[in-house]
Amino acid sequence: MLGWRHQRDKLSLEAEIQDKSFSDAALSGSLAAMRASYQWTEQLIASLEHQQAISGDVQPQSAATMEYALRENISLTARYVFGPDGDAWQGGATWDTPYGRLYAQQITPELRSVDSGTKTLVGAEAPFGSGGAVYTEYQWDHSGQQRGLRSIAGIRRDWRITEGLTLLISGEQATQQLGGASENEQLAVIGGMSYDRNGIKLSTRNELRRQRGAISLDQFASFNYGELRLSSGITMIGEYRVSNSDDLLLPDQSTSFEEASFGFAIRPIVHDRWNVLFKLTRLDSEATQTQLDNRYDDSTSNLISADWSLQLTPKIEWVGKHALKTKLTNLEQLADLETNTSLSIQRLNFRLPRNFTLGTEYRRLQQKEARDDRSGWLGEVMWNGLNHVGLGVGYNFTEFSSDLRFDSDYSEYGWFLRIQGQY
């Protein structure tokens, strides 16, 4: 997850990008969200926000919110959400006490889904040590197929052990009581650590989830990252992700996914005219017998890639990428299938007045065994008027992705929005 926030007088801008990868394709995907808030008076704040999927099945969604401080510790909220699935009205109240926060919310949707319905939600949250909290929440669904009571109880805590070292532990239990005696129970435990000091950056996040009821699943996911900065301007990078999903009722639906990568980046200390990133990646995935998403077939992939940028003149930058992928797919009752794919991207960025940049990009994707050769162009306008972030909008005239890790079966053709971090 990558977040950015900018505050100027009464205006606040926020942006966030999230990426989730699981062996279950339905849980995987990336999305970008933006929020703009303006404080009209000491008591009234208005905000607009939008959420857009980059990949996965998440639908785009927009919302408008009004927050009114009735008293110093009591606030009221009205919110209108709209998107392809329909609209919804939300109203709520929050009361801050010396012991914690109490809140209530009423949701009246006008959605097209049969699962939607009117909901009433009440909850409480209290501090737990420094940087921690305990919370509980109850939600009543009054209509729709999911009608019933849903309760959540959880705890989370951050510990700053020493300078640069932080630990995270959290746990949550959710119970959903459906019609009759039916009940679903979910349990999640998360543990993590981050270290950033003296040119060494390490982080790990591990999630264990269990679900019992109509569906019985045991799931585990681990995300690990390491970075070592050397005095010569070279940075060593390592990343490891693994996830497993065991279906106790339908064992043939169990899946697993593993990704490991190692690389190094070169960024000269005396100047920033050119940068290079080399990376080796290995992916292993195990698909179910009824897997519909071909990103998760029974296969092993090896990738090698190089990304670079070179400042040709003060106003012209050349950015490039070349990647090679060898994939071995295991086919039942047939010989293993090996495929070789290459991707080349060449881009020129032209710096314009008022912090604008015009980018034009040429892409070419080649698949050896299928004798498939596709190419096309991409155009984009970016604005870099904010610190450490660039906002861009463009049009992609190609139908393939710039990420060779997965075999996308959907088109990338069309308009896109980009949020780019800079450091």
N, C-alpha and C positions, 0 to 999 in steps of 0.2 A: 504494500500500500504506500502511495506517495501523496502527500498533502501539501498545500500551499495556502497562505493567508496574507492578505494585504489590508491595512487599515489606514484610512485617510479621513480626518475630521469625522463626519457622521456616516460616511460610506465604508462598508466592509465588503471585500471580495474574497471568496474561498473557492478552491478547486481541489479535487481529489481523484485519484486513479486507483482502482482496486483490481487485482488479478488473483484468481483462485484456480488451482489445478488439482483435480481429483481423478481417481480411476473411474468414477461415475461421471460420465459426460454431462448429465443433467445438472450437476453441482458446479461444473467448471465454467469459467468465462471471465471476461474483463469488462469493466465499465468505467466511465468517466462522469463526474458530477461537478456542477458549478452552482454557486449560490451568491447572490448579491443582496445585501441588507442596507437599509437606510433608516436612521433614527430621526423621525420627524419631530418628536418632542421628547421631553424627559421620560414620558410614560409610554409612548407609542413607537413601535418598530415595525416596519414593513419589509418583506423579503420576497424574492423570486428565486426559484431554483429549477434546474433541469438535470435529468439523469439520462445518459445515452449509452447503450451497449456497444462495446468495441468488438466483442466476440461472445458467443453463447446465446442462450435463449431469453435473456432478460429484456423485457419490453421497455422502450423509452417512456419517460414519465416527467411531467412538469407540475409545479405547485406554486401557489401564492399563499403567503402567511401573514397574519396580523397579530402582533403581541402587545397586550395592554397591561401595564402595571397598575393594578387597582390600589394596592398598598405596597409598602416597602417589601413585604414578604409574601404577597399574594399576586399572582398574575393570571390573566386569561388569554386564551389562544383560539383563533379561528383560522382554519386552513381549508383550501380547496385544491384537490388533486385531480389532474386530468391526463389521459393517455389513450392509447389504442384500445385498451380493455374497458374503458368507460371512465366515469367521474366519481368522486367521493367528497363528501363534506365531513369535516372533523372539527369538534369543539372540545376544549379542555380547560382545566384549571390546575394551578400548582401552588402549594403552600409550603414555604420554607420555615422549619421550626428549629429551635436550638439542637434538636436531636437528629434531624435529617429532613428529608423532603417527602411530602405526600402529593400524589397527583391522581387525576381522574380524567377520562377521555371518553367521548361518545363519537362513534363513526357511523355515518349513514351513507353507504355506497350506492351508486347507480351503475354498477358494473354489469358486464355481459356474462361473466362467468357464473356457473351454477354454484360455485363454492363461496361466492360473496354473500354477505348478509350484514345486518346491523350488529354492531359490537359495542359492548360497554367494558371499559378497562379501568381498573384501580390498582395503585401500586404504592410502594414506599421504598426509599433508599436512604441509607445512613452511612456515615464515614466509618472506615475500618482501618485504624492506624494511619500512617502517612502514605497517601497515594492509593488507598484501597477503599472498598465499599462493599456493603452487603445489601441485597435487594430482594424484593418479592413482588409478584405481580399476578393479578387474576383477571381473566378475560372471559366474558360471556358472549357467545355467538347466538343471537336470537333467531337467525334464519339461515338458509343455505344448507348445503349438504354437511358442513362441518359444525352444525349447531351443537352446543354443549359448553362445558366449563374447561378452561385451560389455565393451569397454574404454573408459575415459574418461581424458583428460588435459587439464588446464586451468591457467590462471594468472589471477589478478586482483590489482589494485593500486589503492589510493587515494592520491592526493597532495593534501596541504593546501598550496596554492600561497601563499596569504596569508590574512589574517583574513577569514573568511566565504566563501572560494573553495576549492572542492574538485573534483578531477577523478577520474574512475573509468574504468579500462580493464580489460577481461577478455576472455579467449578460451578456447574449449573445443572439443575434437575428440572425437567418439564413434564407435566402430566396432563393428558387430554382425555376428558371423559365425554364419550360420544353417547348416542342414544342407546338405551338399554343398559346392559352391564359391560359394554365394550369400553376399553381403556388402552391408551397408548402411553408409554413412558420412555423418555429420552434422558440420557445422562451424558454429560460432557465434562472432561477434565483437560485443562490446558496448562502447560508449563513452558517457560521460555527464559532466555538469558541474552543479554547484549553487553558487549565490551568494546570500547572505543577509546584508545589511548596510545600515544607514542607511535602513530602510524600503523597500529594493528586494530582491525575492526572485525569482530566476530558476533554472530547472532544465530540463535536457534529458537524455533517455536515448534512444539509438539502437541498434537491434539489426539485425544482418545475419546471416541463416541460410541455409545451403546443405545440401541433402540429395541424395545420389546412391545409386543402387541400383535396387531395384524401383520406387521413387518418386524422381523428379527434380524438386526444388523449389528455387526461389530466392525468399527472403522478406525483406522489409524492414519495420521498424516504427519510428516515431519519436514520442516523447511530449515535449511542450514546454509549459512553464507560466511565466507571468510575473505579478508582482504589484508594484504601486507604491502605497505608503501616503503620503497627503498629510496635512499638519498639520490640515486642516479636519475630519478624521474620515472622509474619503472614500478608498476603496481601489479602484484600477483593476485589473482582472483580465483576463488573456488566456490562452487555451489553444489548442493546435494538436496534433492527432494525425493520423497518416497511416500506412497499412499497405498493402503490395502483396504478392501471392503469385502467382508465375509458375510454372506447371506446364509443364515442357519436353516431357514426353511427351504430355500432353493439354492443348494450349493453350486449348481452350474451357473449361477448368476454372479458368483464372486469374481472380483477383478483386482488387478494390481497395476501400479505404475511406478517407474523409477527413472530419475534423471540425474546425471552427474556431469559436471562441466568444470574445466580448468582452463585458465587463460592468463594473459598478461597484457597490460596497457602501457604504452609509452607516451608520456607527456613531458616534453623537455621543460626543465625548470627555468631556464634563462629566457624562454620565449614561448608563445602559445600559437605559433604559426601552423604547426601540424600535430596531429594526434593519431595513434594507431592502436587498435584492439584486435588481438588474436585470441581465438577461443576454440576449444575442443569439447564436444558434447556427445554423450551416449545416452540413449533412451531405450528402456525396456518396458513393454506394456503387454498385458494379458487381457484379452477380450472375453466377454461372455459369449455363449452360443447364439444369443439373439441380439448381439451388439449392433446398433444402428448407426453409431457415430464412428466413421472410419479413422478418426484421430486415435482411437484406442483399439487397434487390431492386435493380433498375436504376433509381435514383431520386435526386432532389435535394430536400432538406427545409430549410425555414427556420422557426426557432422564436424566439419572444419570450416571456420569462417574468419574473415578479416574485414574489419571496418576501419575507415580512415577519413580524415579531413585535412585539407591543405588550403591555406589562405594564399590564393594566387596573387591578388592585389588587395589593397585596403577595402575594396568594395565587392570583390568577387571571391567566393569560397567554393572549392571542389570537395564534394562528399561522395564516397564510394563504398561499396560492399560487394564481396564475392564469397559465395558459400557453396560447398560441395556436400552432398548427402548420399550415403550408401545405406540402403534399407533391406533387411532380410526378413521376409514374412513367412511364418510357419503356416502351411496349409495342410489340413487333415487329408490323409489318403493321397496326397500329391507331393511332388518335390517342392522343396523350399524355393521361394521366388525372390530373386535379388534385383533391385532397381537402383539406378544411379541418376541423381538429379543435380543440376547446377543452377544457381541464381546469380545474376549480375545486376547491380544497380549503380547508375552514374547520375549524379545530381550537381547542379550549379545553383548557388544562392547569390542573388544580386541585392546588395544593400541599397535601400532607397531612403529618401528624406523622411523625417518624422518617425524614426524607429521602425519603419516597415522593411520587409525583406520579401523579394519575389523568388520563388524556387521552381525550377523545372527539372523533371526527373525522367530518366529512361530506364525501363526494366526489361530484363529478358530471362525467361525460365525455359530450361531445356531438360527433357526426360529422355534418356538414351534408349532404353528398351522399347518404349512406345513410339519413338521417333517424333516426339511432341516438341515443338518449338514455338513458344508464344512470346510476344513482346508488346510494349505499349508505353504510353507517356502518362505523367502525373504532373499537375500544376497546383501551386499553393501560394497563398499570401500569408505572411506571418507578421505579427506585431510584437516587438520586444521592448515596449515602454515601461515594463514593470521589472523590479529587481528579481533575478534568478528564475524567471519564468517567461516563456513565450507562448502566445496564443495564435493559432493558425487555422485557416479554413481553405479547403481545396477540393479538387475533383480528380478522381482516379479513373483513367481510361483503360486500365488493365483489369483482368478478371481473376488474378491470382494474388496470394498473400506474399508479403516480404519476409515471412517467418517460415523457414523450411522445417522446423521441428515437427509440425503437424501437416498432414495432407488434408487441406481444407476442401470440402465438397460444395462450398458456397462461393458466390462471386463477391469480389471486393470492389466491383465497379460502382462508381457514383460519388456523391458528396461525402466529405469527412471533416471532422473537427479534431484538432491536435492541441494538446497541452504538453509543453516540453520544458523540463527542468534544466536549469543552467547553473553551473558552479565554476 
